[in-house]
Amino acid sequence: MNSRHLSRRRFLRHAAYGAAAVTVTPILSMRSAYAASQGDPNNFVVVVNLLGGNDGLNTVVPAHLTPYVDRRANINLVENLPAGEVLRDLDGRFALHYKLANLKTMWDDNDLHVVNKVSYPSPNQSHFTSQDIYSFGIRNNDADGDGRGWLGRFADAYCSDPSEPLGVIAVGVGKRRDFDSEATAPVILSNVEGFRVQGDEDYESDHLLRVKTVKDALATDPVPLTEPALTIFDANTQAYQLVEQVQQGVRGWTDPGTYPNSNIGSYMRTISQLLHAHDLFKTKIFYTGYGGFDTHSAQHTGGTGQNRHELLMERLDDALGAFRVDMQNQGRWGNCVIVVISEFGRRVFENGSIGTDHGHGNAFLVAGGAVKGRAQGGGLTGEIVESDIATNNTLPFGHDFRDVYANLVANHIGVSATPLFPDPAYVPSTSGEIDLV
């Protein structure tokens, strides 16, 4: 890497934070661009992270397997369905959680693909370690990593031209390690309305005047010739340009009024706003998510009251259902792929607190108009058999999460996934089993 460019980039990222009244809320990001690809330029991927370790066995239910019922006496969804609820059958064996009605509709319309037993070799049950592995895309990052996340590598490889629009955007998840990069910095925000040059909280009424004053100075003052003044000048200029570009790009977006009042509903709504400017930004990967999935207790209590996992599934389904209708109305659903992930699954048996502890293999949901559903020979990848549940504490590793990402990057976005996962121990699948789009 060019050490001068890298040092300047790092200084640039922090300089605006120190510049009086010119920090971007919530983070300054240099503008980035998507390089030419072989895929449809309108294609995009949305990653939805269920933070905390979602229980895949109660999301995609192996209702036909007796050990699932026996080892989850109080939380299995065969014998413990709340009154009036039904499982959403997929193929006579597997079924979706009873609150996933919109995802069931996607399945019926061949817009959903389920991948079971997703993990990585020698899985780790620590939230922090497993999340880092998913973020870096490397099993042993200390020994084999380069300090970048998989999306940081994507941005560096394919979004490095600062003269073009935004390539990777994170919504509502903060600065995760996935976005650590060297030459670029993905835009990170919680909502469009809050993405602005930060004002002085003590003198908020002067914000517009302050913005005008600084912008006038940047437009008329001579560009500094030496550091650190040059970098601070660039940081301030890029901050204002980036904010203005985003705010202008989303003008004219119409709120359909159907997004649920939840964190994930708000985040999917924001992604819809940003997609309104897709012709300008050409964003290829959006990353969002929400937490609460570490269900060690009261995961599923049955009865008439709403339980923890039920509420989490309902929020996911409502948000994705609203997003799907919105994208269909915008004519973008055919270019969309949503992948729902989590850092690990849960144990195959319930614990003494009517919950589940940390596990390994998990179910990933891949939805979108571009997805190969059951009519295209897809739908379900990764068989769960009786011995997986009867004799194991955790669902075993069957498919590498990087194979899922790689298939979407290569076949939907249209660029090589090889630079994204340089782990020398990672052997990409060549069996064709991971065939999602």
N, C-alpha and C positions, 0 to 999 in steps of 0.2 A: 504494500500500500504506500501511497505518497504520504510521507510523514508530515510534510508541511500542510497538505490539504486536510489530513486527519486532525492535526492540531488546531488548525484554523476552524474546522467544522465544529470541534468540541467547544472551542472558545466562543464561536458564534452562537451556539445553542444556549450557552450560559450568559453571554454578554447582555442579551435583552432583558434577562431577569434582573440584572443589576442596573440597567438604564432606568433613570427616573421616569415613572409613569408610562413605560412603554413595554410592559410585559404582556404577553398574550394569555388570556384565560381560556383553558387551563394550562396550555403549554405552547411555546413557540415551536413551530416546525418549518423547516425549509420547504419550499415548494418542490414537488417531485413529479416525475413524469413516467408514463408507461411506455416502454419500448415497443416497437413493432412486433406483432406475434402472428402466428398462423391461425389463431382462432378468430371467431366473430368479435369485432371490437366492442360490441355491445354486451358481451358476456361478462358476468360478475359472480363472485362467490361471497356468501355471508357465513361467517363462522359464529356459531352461538355456543358459548362455553357455559355449561351447567356446573358452576363452581362449588366444590366441596365433595365431589364424588357421587354422581347420581346412581341410584339403584336401577341398573339396567334390567334386572330380572323382573321388576315390577313395572317397568316401562314397556318392554317387549316380553310378554309373559309366556313362558313355555307351559301352557295350560295342559298339555297332553302328558307331561312327565310327573309321575307319582312322587318322586323324591322332592320336587318343588313344593308340592302340597304338604308332604310330611314334615319337611325340615323348616317350614315356615307356617306353623300351625295357626298363628294369630295374625299373620300379615300376608299370607298368600291371597291372591285375588281370584281364586276359584271358589273358595268356601267363605270368604269374608267380604263379599261385595256389599256396599251400602244399599239400602232399600231403593229400588227403582233404577239401579245402575246395571249396565251390562258391559262385558269386555268387548272390545272392537276387533272382531275376528279378522285374521289375515289369510290363513290358509287351512283352517281346520285344526291346526296344531298350535301355532303361535297367535297371540292376540295383543293388541295395544291396550294400554291402561284405559280404563273406562272414561277418563276425562279427555282423551285424545281424539275427539270426534272429528275435528278438522283434519288432523293427520290421517285418520281413517279415510276421509273423503279423498285426500291426495293419493292414498294407496289405491282406492277404487279407480281413480283417474290415471293410474300409472305414473304418478308424480312423486312416489316415495320408494326409497330403497333402504332396507335395514341391513346393517353389517353387525353380526354378533361376534363376541369374544375378541374385541379390539383391545390391544394393550401394546406391550413392547417386551423384548427379551429380559428375563430376570426382573420382573416388576418390583416396584418399591411401593410400600403402603404409607409412606409419609406424604402428606399433602404437599409440602414445600418441595420435596425432591421430585415427586411425580409431576407437579406443575412445571418445574424447571425443565424436566425432560421433554415434556410436551412443548414448552416454549422454545427451547434451544433446538429441538429436533435431533438431539444427540444423547445417547444413553449415559455416557460418562463425559460430561462437558469439561470437567477439570483437566482430563487427560487428552481429549480429542477435539474439544471445541475451539472456536476462534473468537469467543466473546459476543457473537451475534446470535440473535434469535432467527427462527426460520423465516419469519416475515421481514426481518431486517435484511436477511440475505436476498429475499425476493426483491425488496426495494432497491438494494445495492445493485443487483444484477439487471433489473428491468425497469427501474424507476429513478434513474440517477441523473437525468438531464434537468437542471434547475429551471429551464426555460419553458417547461411543459406542465400540464396540470397534475392533479394529485393521484397517486397510484394506490396507496394503502391508507385506510382510515379506520381508526378505532373509536368506538362509541360506548361511553359509559363504563369502561373497564380500567381506566387509568393507564399509566405507563408500564405495561407488562413487559417481561423479558423477551417475549416474542418479537418485539419491535426494536430491540437493540441492534444498531447498525453501525456502519463506518462512514459511508458516503452520503446517506440520506437520513431523513427522519419522518416517519409517517405522521400525519395529522392525528391528534388525539383530542377528543372533545366529548362532552356529555350531551349537549344539545346545541343547535345552531344559534338560538337566541343568546346563549351565554358565551359564544365564541366571539370575543371582541377584545380590543385593546383594553387592558385593565385600567380602571379609573382609580382615583384617590378616594378611598372610602370616607375620608373626613370632609371631602369637598366634591361629592358626587355631582352636584348641580353644575359644576364647572367642566364636566367631562367633555361635552361637545366642543367647547371653546379650546380645551387643552388638546384635543385631537386635531382640530383645525390648525392650531399654532404649530404643533410638531410636524404635521404634514406639509405645511407651508415652508417650514425650515428645511425639511428634507428635500423639497422640490427646488429650493433656490440656493441653499448653501453649497459651496464647492465640496466635492468629494474629497475626504482626507486622503493624504498620500502615504501616511505611515500608520503603523499599529501602535496601540490598540484602537485608535480613533476610527480607522477604516472598518474594522470588524464591527465595532459598535454602530457605526453609521449603516453598514449593511444589515445588521440585525434589526435595527429600527425600521429601515425601509422595507425589508421583507416581511416583518410583522404586520405592518399596515397593509401591504399589498395582499398578503395571504388572507387577512380578515375581510378585506374589501372583496376579494375574489369569491370567497365562500358566501358572503352575504348577498352579493349580486347574483351569484349562480342559483340560489334557491328562491329568488323572487319569482312570483307567479305560481308557486306550488300551492295546490289546493288541498287542504286537510279534509280527508273523507269523513272524519268524525267517527270512525269505527275502531280506532286503536284503543285497547283497554287501558284503564288507569292503573298501570303497574310499571315497575322499572323497565322490564323487557318490552312492554308495550310502547313506552316512550322511546326506547332506543330504536326499535324497528320503525317507528314513526320518523325519527331523525334520519335513518338510513333512506327512507322514502324521499325525504326532503332533498338529501344530497344526490339521490339518483335523478332528481329533476334536472340537475346540472350535469348529467352523465355525458352529454355531448361535449361539454367543456372539460370536465375533470377526467373522464375515461377511467374512473376508479375501478380496479379489478378485484380487490379484496376488502371487504368490510369485516370488522371483528367486534363482537359484542358478547354480552353474557350477563348472568345474574347469579346470586348465591343462595345459600340455604339448604344445600343438598347433602350436608353432612348429618344424615338422619340416624344418629345413634339411639334415639329414643322416640317413642310415640310416632313412629313413622306411619303406621296405618292402624288406626284404632277401631275401625268398623263403626257400626251404629249409625246414628243420624248426624252427628257433628262432623264438620270438615276436619280432616287430618292433614298432617304436614305435607306428605308427599302428594296427596291429592291436590292441594292448593298449588304446589309447585308445577304439577303437570297441567293444571287448568290455566295457569298464567302463560306457560309455554304455548299451549294449544291456541289460546285466544289471540296471542300476539302473532303467531305464525299464520293463523287463519286470516286475520285482518290484513297482514302483509301480502298474503297470496291474492286476495281479492283486489287489493290496491294495485299490485303489480299486473294483474290481468287487465284491470281497467286502464292502466298506463301502457299496455302492450309490451311489458317487460318480462312477464312470467316465463316465456320461452327461453330467455337469456339468463335465467336465475338458477343458481344452485345454493341451497342452504345446507350446511353440515352442522349437526348438533353433537357436541363432544362433551367429555368430562374426564377428569384426570385419572380416575379409576372407577371400577364398579364396587359393589358391596359384597359382603360374605353371602354364601348361598343359604345360610341358616340365620334365623333371627336370634337376637341376644335376649338377655333377661329384662331389658327395658322396652321390649316390643319395638325394637329398631334393628338396624344392621350395622356392622362394623366394616372397616375398610377392606376392600377386596382387590381383585385384579381385572380380569376380562370384563368388557362392558359392551353395551349396544350403542352404536352410532346411528343416527337418523340422517339420511341424505334426501332432501326434498327439493323439488323445483320442476319447472316445465322442461328442463333439459335432461332430467334424470331418466335412466332406464328403469322402468317399473316392471311389473310382472309380465306384461304383454310383450316386452322386449327381451324376455328371458332373464330378467333380473328380479328385483323385489326383495329377496332374502339371500344374504351371503353369510356363511359361517354357521354350520349346524351345531346345535346344542343337543347332546345325547344324554341319556339317563345317568351314565357313569360320571359325566361332568359334574353333576349335582349330588349324586348319591354318595360318592366317596371322597369328594374334595371339599375343602373349606372355602375355596374361592374358585370362581369360574376361570378356567385356564386360558392362557394366551393362545389366540388362534390367528389373528391378523394384526399386522403392524400398523399403528395409526399413521405412520408416514406413507404407507401405501395408499391410504385413503386420500391424504393431501396430494400426493404425487399424481394420482389418477385425475383429480380435479384440475390441478395446475396444467398438466400436459394435455388432457383431452378437452377441457372446457375453456381454459384461458388460452392455451395454445403455445406454451413455452416449456422448455425443458425444466424438469424438477431436479435434475442432477446437482446444480449448485446449491440447492436449498438444504440438502441432507448429506453433508460430507462425512458423517460418522463411518469410520472404516469397518465397523462391525455390522453396519446395516446392509442387508442384502435385499434389494428391492424385489418384490414379487414378480415372477415371470410366468406364473401359472394361469394368469388371466382371470383368476377368481375375483379380484377387485376390478370390476368393470361397471362403473357407476353412471357414466354419461356417454 
